Amino acid sequence: MQAPLGFKLGCNPRTFDPAIPHLSAILGGKSPPPPPPSANYVTGMPQAPSKFGMMLNNTLGDCTCAAFYHARQVWTFNSTGATQTAPDGDVELLYEKACGYKPSQGGEGPGGNEQHVLTYIHKTGAPIGPDGPPVDKILAFVEVDPRNLDDVKRTIFNSGIAYIGFNVPQNIMTDPPQKIWTVAPGNPQIVGGHAVALPGYDADGAIVISWGALYKMTWGFFSTSVDEVYDITDASWSRSKFASDRKLSLPGGLSEAELVNQMRHL
C-alpha cells in the first residue's frame, strides 16, 4: 500500500547544491546559545477542521510547494495577526513553475525537489494571488544538519518554521495518517518522500503541518527519517515587530546584509 487516498506525498530525493549556504559553515565552529525548551507558533491559529488547507496535496504530489504556503500561514499570522492562506491556484502555479507540473497531462505530477523549489522562490518568488504583490520572494534559505537537533530547534524558534524533507515509512500512512509519528519496530517499507513545515517543538518532538492538519513527529522519528532541513528567512517574519520584540535572530546570528551576501553564489 502506498499513501492512502487523499494524502499524497511528492518530495523527490534530495540534492546537494554547494551554492546553498550551510549553517555549520556560517557558524564556523561557534556554539550559539542553547535553544529554548519549546516553541509553538501555531498557538492561537484557527482551529477549524483542515484549518491549514490541503493545498492540493490530496490530489497532487505538490508537498514541496504546499509546505512553503503552510509556512507562510505561520509567518503572516504571527507577524500581522491575520493568516494569509494562498488559493489553490497559486499552489498549482508554483508547482508548475518550480517543479514542471503540466496540468494538461493530469495525474499527481512529477513531485518536487526542496532545493529547487526554494531556489525558485528565492530568485523568482511564489505566486500569492490578486490581493497582494504578484509574488513573495524569500530573502534566503540555509541548509541545517538534521543530526544537530539544537540547530533544528533554533531554526524553528528564530525563523518560525523548519522546512524539512523526510522518508515516509509505511506505518504512519494509515487512513487517516497517524497523528503522532513514531519509529515502528522492524524495518517498515519506505513509501516515498514528503515535505512539511515544522512550526514548533518540545522535549518530545516537533509539530508538523501536513495535509491541512497538525501532526507530531517524535525526535526519534525525526532522527530516523529526516534527511534535509532548511532555515528560511522571510522578510514578513524577520522584519516584523513580533520578531524584534522576541529578539529572534537570523541564521548564525548574521545581519540581513550578511545573510543575503551568503546567497550570492546561488
Secondary structure, 3 states (H helix, E strand, C coil): CCCCCCCCCCECCCCCCCCCCEHHHHHCCCCCCCCCCCEECCCCCCCCCCCCECCCCCCCCCHHHHHHHHHHHHHHHHHHCCCCCCCHHHHHHHHHHHHCCCHHHCCCCCCECHHHHHHHHHHCCEECCCCCCCEECCCEEEEECCCCHHHHHHHHHHHCCEEEEEEEEHHHCCCCCCCEECCCCCCCCEEEEEEEEEEEECCCEEEEEECEEEEEEEHHHHHHHEEEEEEEECHHHHCCHHHHHCCCCCHHHCCHHHHHHHCCCC
